[in-house]
Amino acid sequence: MPRLRARAQIIAQDGGLIVERDPLRHSGRLLRQDDMEASYIDLADPSHLEFDYLRWIRIVLRAARSRSILHVGGGACALPRALAAEDPDLRQAVCEVDPAVLALAREHLGLRRTRGLRVRQVDGREFIAGQADSSWDAVVVDAFVGAVVPRRLITVQALRDVARVAPLALVNLIDNRSARLVHETAATLAEAYAQVWALGSRVGNRVLVGCALRLDFERIAAEAAADRSPARLVAPHAIVRSIAGTPPARDLE
């Protein structure tokens, strides 16, 4: 997660949504949602990713050579904008359900029309349901209500639909040392994908990956370990052991 910022200046506010100027980086803008840091953009450098987990996700997407990426959860669209700055020929779509977030992103966080990027105010699960089989290379789920991913986005039924449209799924979670949510979501991903693995640390953000591709784990692990916020790769065989006996999450009847 981003470094501490003292004396941040509030630029705009809409209810619990607050846009702040980073006093340590003149062109940096932070979007807060209640007490949670939801998105960070450098207006002068869209390739800059302040949040560690977004850099970890970018490492995986690069390793997978993903050319079409669907993002569930938008915020200020930091990751898709960074990817587009690096490669404008990518095809990307962002599903953001909150119109107030999009309004602030467009007015104060530099969100503009970007080649290859479509930003939609739409429910992510409903959007995925309307996509054709194998229509995307990767789906990134980075949506929160407070500090929790909405359950309906990470049930067996939801993630099987993700697997139908993309061979790679990345889910950002926030968990504590008990890792209960991580284990449950990993068990759920395992119902949809042949391999499940993870990047992260023991506390804070962890990225779970469901994969039907052959990827270079050694390369990914080395790049993640070299990040300024190092992440450890938990391999598929270790995930299998950790989720033994853990029931997957299912839609409520």
LINVENFEN-V373204 format. One record per residue. SS is DSSP state (H for helix, E for strand, L for the rest). PSI is psi as a letter, one per 30 degrees, with the letter a starting at -180 (999 if undefined). OMEGA is omega as a letter, one per 40 degrees, with the letter a starting at -180 (999 if undefined). Layout:
ss;psi;omega
SS;PSI;OMEGA
SS;PSI;OMEGA
This chain:
ss;psi;omega
L;l;a
L;l;i
L;l;i
L;k;a
L;j;i
L;k;i
L;h;i
L;k;a
E;k;i
E;k;i
E;e;a
E;l;i
E;k;i
E;j;a
L;b;i
L;f;i
E;k;a
E;k;i
E;k;a
E;k;i
E;k;i
L;j;a
L;f;a
L;f;a
L;j;a
L;e;a
L;g;a
E;k;i
E;k;a
E;k;i
E;k;i
E;k;i
E;j;a
L;b;a
L;g;a
E;k;i
E;j;a
E;e;a
E;l;i
E;k;a
E;k;i
E;j;a
L;f;a
L;f;a
L;i;a
L;f;i
L;f;a
L;k;i
L;j;a
L;e;a
L;k;a
H;e;a
H;f;i
H;e;i
H;e;i
H;e;i
H;e;i
H;e;i
H;e;a
H;e;a
H;e;i
H;e;a
H;e;i
H;f;a
L;h;a
L;k;a
L;f;i
E;k;a
E;k;i
E;k;a
E;k;i
E;j;a
L;k;a
L;e;a
L;b;i
L;g;i
L;h;a
H;e;a
H;e;i
H;e;i
H;e;i
H;e;i
H;e;i
H;e;i
H;e;i
H;e;a
L;j;a
L;f;i
L;f;i
L;l;i
E;k;a
E;k;i
E;k;i
E;k;i
E;j;i
L;k;a
L;f;a
L;j;a
H;f;a
H;e;i
H;e;a
H;e;i
H;e;i
H;e;a
H;e;a
H;e;a
H;e;a
H;f;a
L;g;i
L;g;i
L;j;a
L;l;i
L;k;a
E;k;i
L;k;i
L;f;a
E;k;i
E;k;i
E;k;a
E;k;i
L;j;a
L;l;i
L;k;a
H;e;a
H;e;i
H;e;i
H;e;i
H;e;a
H;f;a
L;g;a
L;k;i
L;l;i
L;k;i
L;h;a
L;f;i
L;l;i
L;e;a
E;k;i
E;k;i
E;k;i
E;j;a
L;i;a
L;k;a
L;k;i
E;j;a
L;b;i
L;g;a
E;k;i
L;k;i
L;k;a
H;e;a
H;f;i
H;f;a
L;h;i
L;l;i
H;e;a
H;e;a
H;e;a
H;f;i
H;e;i
H;e;i
H;e;a
H;f;i
H;e;a
H;f;a
L;k;i
L;f;a
E;k;i
E;k;i
E;k;a
E;k;i
E;k;i
E;l;i
E;k;a
E;l;i
L;a;a
L;f;i
L;f;i
L;g;a
H;e;a
H;e;i
H;e;a
H;e;i
H;e;a
H;e;i
H;e;i
H;e;i
H;e;i
H;e;a
L;f;i
L;f;a
L;f;a
L;k;a
L;e;i
E;k;i
E;k;i
E;a;a
E;l;i
E;k;i
E;a;i
L;a;a
L;f;a
L;k;i
E;b;a
E;k;i
E;k;i
E;j;i
E;k;a
E;k;i
E;k;a
E;k;i
L;g;a
L;l;i
L;j;a
L;l;i
L;j;a
H;e;a
H;e;i
H;e;a
H;e;a
H;e;a
H;e;a
H;e;i
H;e;i
H;f;a
L;f;i
L;l;a
L;f;i
L;i;a
L;k;i
L;k;i
E;k;i
E;k;i
E;j;a
L;l;a
H;e;a
H;e;i
H;e;i
H;e;i
H;e;i
H;e;a
H;f;a
L;g;i
L;k;i
L;f;a
L;j;i
L;k;i
L;l;i
L;k;i
L;l;i
L;k;i
L;k;a
L;999;999
